[in-house]
Amino acid sequence: MTENVLTVRDLEVRYGGRVPVVAVAGVSLEVAAGETVALVGESGCGKSSLARAVVGIERRAAGSVSFDGRDVTALGHRARHDLTAVQMVFQDPNSSLNPRRRVGDQLRDGIRAALARGAAGSRPEEWLERVGLDADMASRYPHQFSGGQKQRIAIARALAARPRLLVADEPISALDASTQTSVAALMRDLTEEVGAGMLFISHDLAVVRRIADRTLVMYAGRIVEHGPTEQVWEHPEHPYTRALLGAIPEPDGTGTLPAAPSPEERAAWVQS
């Protein structure tokens, strides 16, 4: 039986004071080693809040998050270095790249973290080439790159750390359409290569279908449907899932979007 690298149980995230907004309402999920699990849903449904809580950036109001069987909040100071085995790729690469350091030096940070856990050595140039950039770009600074190039560097830095778990929050949205699928597939292949798991958060269902083993559909802070990706795609059970899939344009551009759901329909989705 494949071990879980990530286990989330009844996770809640809330914002605000006297009348808090519940962004994540009791979500449970698992990610196994070598598995890509996709989390999909519209903007504002709680996907990013969940991702940030998983890696400890966002405080959770309730529930538990464990990495390789250990509660993340219970890890002592001496064990914190193990959390370099959990890497996150943000939607905005500027959130994870230091503008004052050469990208090669930032990639070496990830490589050193991997070496500290006994992984094989590698070079910054190698990781740049693996995400489709030139090796000689290692000497440049982040401001010398386009948004899409910076996102590739952020992905390379996370993967250079040889993580056990990669949490990717809309990691390909800054890339042009022609490379989104190939970069997402590269992320999947590299995580599989090292026996890692990946929680891949996206609104792009076409990409998700190509790379994810399982798909979780999130609406209003809850998981409303989950299962093997092809099963969710071919036989969606929840009305919100059917609405998401129905909104995907046809490849020739002739498809028409369905009418926007009414407030009554949306309220019913939460109860389904």
Backbone torsions as a table, in degrees:
resi	resn	phi	psi	omega
1	MET	NA	131.2	-178.2
2	THR	-71.9	134.2	-178.8
3	GLU	-76.8	150.0	174.7
4	ASN	-86.3	131.3	172.6
5	VAL	-88.6	-23.9	178.6
6	LEU	-133.8	131.7	174.2
7	THR	-133.2	121.7	179.0
8	VAL	-116.9	131.2	-178.4
9	ARG	-129.7	120.4	172.1
10	ASP	51.6	43.4	-176.3
11	LEU	-73.5	133.1	174.6
12	GLU	-127.4	138.5	174.3
13	VAL	-129.9	129.2	-178.7
14	ARG	-128.7	149.0	176.2
15	TYR	-125.3	148.1	175.0
16	GLY	104.8	-178.6	-175.2
17	GLY	-105.3	-104.3	-173.0
18	ARG	-64.4	-35.9	177.5
19	VAL	-120.7	82.4	-174.0
20	PRO	-69.8	150.3	172.9
21	VAL	-92.7	126.2	179.9
22	VAL	-89.3	107.5	-178.6
23	ALA	-85.4	-36.1	177.8
24	VAL	-128.7	122.6	-169.7
25	ALA	-117.9	79.2	173.5
26	GLY	73.7	50.0	-177.7
27	VAL	-90.7	136.7	173.0
28	SER	-125.3	139.7	177.4
29	LEU	-162.2	163.7	175.1
30	GLU	-135.1	149.9	171.8
31	VAL	-130.7	123.3	-178.5
32	ALA	-92.0	159.4	175.7
33	ALA	-59.3	132.2	179.7
34	GLY	79.6	7.0	-175.8
35	GLU	-111.2	142.9	172.1
36	THR	-108.5	118.6	178.6
37	VAL	-112.1	125.1	-179.5
38	ALA	-97.9	140.8	174.1
39	LEU	-118.4	116.6	-174.7
40	VAL	-123.0	156.8	178.7
41	GLY	159.9	167.1	-177.3
42	GLU	-72.8	164.8	177.7
43	SER	-59.2	136.7	178.7
44	GLY	89.4	2.2	-177.1
45	CYS	-82.6	-11.4	178.4
46	GLY	113.4	3.5	-176.1
47	LYS	-60.9	-50.1	-177.3
48	SER	-67.8	-36.9	177.5
49	SER	-61.8	-40.8	177.4
50	LEU	-63.3	-45.7	-178.9
51	ALA	-60.4	-43.9	-178.0
52	ARG	-68.6	-32.3	176.4
53	ALA	-70.4	-35.8	179.5
54	VAL	-60.9	-41.3	-177.6
55	VAL	-91.6	2.1	174.7
56	GLY	89.3	6.7	178.3
57	ILE	-76.7	-39.1	-180.0
58	GLU	-102.4	136.1	178.5
59	ARG	-74.7	134.9	178.3
60	ARG	-94.9	142.1	-179.2
61	ALA	-83.4	-27.6	-179.5
62	ALA	-161.5	165.4	177.4
63	GLY	93.5	-177.9	-177.0
64	SER	-135.1	151.4	175.4
65	VAL	-132.2	122.1	178.8
66	SER	-124.3	142.8	-179.9
67	PHE	-119.0	121.6	-175.5
68	ASP	51.2	39.5	174.6
69	GLY	84.7	-0.1	-179.8
70	ARG	-115.8	136.0	177.7
71	ASP	-64.0	126.1	-176.0
72	VAL	-60.7	-41.9	-177.3
73	THR	-70.2	-18.4	-178.0
74	ALA	-90.6	-5.1	-179.1
75	LEU	-67.7	132.3	177.7
76	GLY	-76.6	172.7	-177.0
77	HIS	-59.4	-41.3	-176.7
78	ARG	-67.9	-22.1	-179.6
79	ALA	-94.6	-3.1	-176.4
80	ARG	-63.0	-26.8	179.9
81	HIS	-62.7	-23.1	178.4
82	ASP	-62.9	-24.1	-177.6
83	LEU	-74.5	-6.0	169.8
84	THR	-67.6	-14.4	175.9
85	ALA	-78.6	-3.4	171.6
86	VAL	-111.4	115.9	-178.8
87	GLN	-120.3	146.8	178.9
88	MET	-123.7	137.9	172.7
89	VAL	-111.1	120.4	-176.8
90	PHE	-88.9	162.9	176.5
91	GLN	-64.7	-37.9	179.4
92	ASP	-101.8	111.2	-177.4
93	PRO	-63.4	-21.7	178.5
94	ASN	-65.4	-16.5	178.4
95	SER	-73.5	-20.1	-173.9
96	SER	-122.4	-3.0	179.4
97	LEU	-110.0	133.4	178.3
98	ASN	-83.8	118.0	-175.4
99	PRO	-67.0	-15.1	-175.8
100	ARG	-97.2	1.2	-177.5
101	ARG	-121.2	144.5	176.5
102	ARG	-63.5	147.8	-175.7
103	VAL	-66.0	-31.2	177.5
104	GLY	-61.4	-40.1	178.3
105	ASP	-66.5	-35.8	179.4
106	GLN	-71.3	-34.4	174.7
107	LEU	-66.8	-34.4	178.6
108	ARG	-64.7	-28.9	175.4
109	ASP	-58.0	-46.3	178.3
110	GLY	-64.9	-40.9	180.0
111	ILE	-62.8	-42.2	179.0
112	ARG	-63.6	-38.1	177.6
113	ALA	-62.9	-39.8	178.0
114	ALA	-65.8	-43.0	179.6
115	LEU	-62.0	-37.9	-179.4
116	ALA	-63.3	-24.5	178.3
117	ARG	-99.2	10.3	175.0
118	GLY	90.2	11.3	179.1
119	ALA	-76.3	161.5	178.8
120	ALA	-68.4	151.2	179.7
121	GLY	-72.4	159.2	177.6
122	SER	-154.3	176.8	-178.6
123	ARG	-122.5	148.3	177.5
124	PRO	-54.6	-40.7	-178.5
125	GLU	-60.0	-36.7	179.5
126	GLU	-61.9	-43.0	-177.9
127	TRP	-71.6	-34.3	175.8
128	LEU	-62.4	-43.5	179.9
129	GLU	-66.1	-33.1	-178.0
130	ARG	-70.3	-21.7	175.7
131	VAL	-104.0	16.5	171.8
132	GLY	85.9	20.7	177.5
133	LEU	-112.4	162.5	-179.2
134	ASP	-77.3	142.9	-178.2
135	ALA	-61.0	-34.5	-176.7
136	ASP	-72.5	-3.8	177.0
137	MET	-75.1	-6.9	-178.2
138	ALA	-61.4	-25.1	-177.3
139	SER	-86.8	-2.0	-177.1
140	ARG	-90.1	168.3	177.7
141	TYR	-102.8	156.7	-177.1
142	PRO	-52.7	-35.6	-176.3
143	HIS	-67.7	-11.1	-179.9
144	GLN	-88.3	6.2	-177.7
145	PHE	-119.1	156.1	173.6
146	SER	-75.1	169.8	178.9
147	GLY	-59.2	-43.3	179.2
148	GLY	-65.4	-38.6	178.1
149	GLN	-66.3	-40.3	178.4
150	LYS	-63.5	-35.7	177.6
151	GLN	-66.7	-37.3	175.7
152	ARG	-62.1	-39.5	179.1
153	ILE	-66.0	-41.2	178.3
154	ALA	-62.1	-39.5	177.4
155	ILE	-65.7	-43.5	179.4
156	ALA	-61.9	-41.5	-179.8
157	ARG	-62.9	-44.3	179.6
158	ALA	-63.5	-42.3	-177.9
159	LEU	-73.5	-28.7	178.4
160	ALA	-62.6	-24.6	177.8
161	ALA	-76.3	-1.7	-179.2
162	ARG	49.6	59.1	-174.4
163	PRO	-69.4	153.9	169.5
164	ARG	-81.1	-28.8	178.9
165	LEU	-138.0	129.2	175.4
166	LEU	-114.1	121.8	175.8
167	VAL	-106.0	114.2	-173.6
168	ALA	-115.4	110.8	-176.6
169	ASP	-100.2	100.1	-177.0
170	GLU	49.8	53.2	-170.3
171	PRO	-74.0	-15.2	-174.9
172	ILE	-112.5	6.1	-175.6
173	SER	-67.3	-23.3	180.0
174	ALA	-86.7	-4.7	-178.6
175	LEU	-90.1	156.3	176.2
176	ASP	-72.2	156.1	-172.1
177	ALA	-58.2	-31.6	-176.2
178	SER	-70.3	-19.2	-177.4
179	THR	-114.1	-5.9	-176.7
180	GLN	-58.2	-49.9	-177.5
181	THR	-65.7	-40.5	-178.0
182	SER	-66.6	-39.0	178.6
183	VAL	-70.0	-40.4	176.9
184	ALA	-61.9	-41.3	178.1
185	ALA	-65.3	-37.3	176.8
186	LEU	-62.4	-43.3	177.7
187	MET	-59.7	-43.8	178.5
188	ARG	-62.6	-46.5	-176.8
189	ASP	-63.2	-41.2	-178.0
190	LEU	-71.1	-35.7	177.1
191	THR	-68.9	-37.7	175.4
192	GLU	-63.8	-38.3	-177.4
193	GLU	-58.5	-37.9	-178.2
194	VAL	-100.4	9.0	178.6
195	GLY	71.6	26.7	179.9
196	ALA	-91.0	168.9	172.0
197	GLY	-111.6	156.2	179.0
198	MET	-133.9	129.0	169.8
199	LEU	-100.2	108.3	-171.5
200	PHE	-107.7	113.3	-175.7
201	ILE	-102.9	125.9	-174.4
202	SER	-159.8	156.2	170.6
203	HIS	-103.4	-3.0	-177.7
204	ASP	-89.9	95.1	-174.5
205	LEU	-69.0	-27.8	179.7
206	ALA	-65.6	-41.4	177.1
207	VAL	-67.9	-43.2	-179.8
208	VAL	-57.1	-41.9	-178.3
209	ARG	-61.4	-31.3	-176.7
210	ARG	-81.0	-26.5	-171.4
211	ILE	-116.8	-18.9	-170.4
212	ALA	-92.0	139.0	173.0
213	ASP	-77.2	-43.7	177.6
214	ARG	-130.8	153.5	179.8
215	THR	-128.8	134.7	174.9
216	LEU	-114.7	130.5	-179.1
217	VAL	-103.7	124.7	-176.1
218	MET	-111.6	135.4	176.6
219	TYR	-145.1	129.4	177.1
220	ALA	51.3	42.7	174.6
221	GLY	83.4	2.4	-177.5
222	ARG	-126.1	154.8	171.0
223	ILE	-85.8	114.1	-176.3
224	VAL	-98.4	-15.1	177.0
225	GLU	-159.8	145.5	177.1
226	HIS	-154.7	156.5	178.7
227	GLY	160.8	179.8	174.1
228	PRO	-54.0	141.4	-171.9
229	THR	-55.5	-46.6	-178.7
230	GLU	-64.0	-35.3	178.2
231	GLN	-65.3	-44.8	178.4
232	VAL	-63.2	-38.8	-178.0
233	TRP	-70.4	-46.5	-174.0
234	GLU	-84.1	-29.1	-176.3
235	HIS	-135.1	61.6	179.3
236	PRO	-64.7	136.1	-177.8
237	GLU	-102.2	-35.1	-176.4
238	HIS	-85.5	141.4	-179.0
239	PRO	-60.6	-31.6	178.4
240	TYR	-67.9	-41.2	176.8
241	THR	-59.8	-43.8	179.1
242	ARG	-63.0	-36.1	178.3
243	ALA	-67.2	-40.9	177.9
244	LEU	-60.8	-48.0	-178.3
245	LEU	-67.6	-33.7	179.8
246	GLY	-70.8	-16.5	-178.8
247	ALA	-89.1	-1.6	179.5
248	ILE	-77.5	121.1	179.5
249	PRO	-63.0	152.2	174.8
250	GLU	-67.8	152.1	-178.2
251	PRO	-55.9	-31.0	-178.0
252	ASP	-88.7	3.6	177.3
253	GLY	80.1	5.3	-176.7
254	THR	-92.2	-8.7	-179.1
255	GLY	-66.0	152.2	178.2
256	THR	-112.9	141.9	179.4
257	LEU	-76.0	143.9	178.3
258	PRO	-70.4	162.9	177.9
259	ALA	-63.5	147.0	179.4
260	ALA	-62.6	138.3	-179.9
261	PRO	-67.2	148.0	179.5
262	SER	-78.1	161.4	175.8
263	PRO	-56.0	-36.0	179.5
264	GLU	-65.0	-40.8	178.4
265	GLU	-64.7	-43.2	179.4
266	ARG	-62.8	-40.7	178.3
267	ALA	-62.0	-37.3	179.5
268	ALA	-68.2	-30.5	179.8
269	TRP	-61.0	-38.7	-178.9
270	VAL	-64.5	-32.5	-177.8
271	GLN	-85.2	-14.7	-175.8
272	SER	-67.8	NA	NA
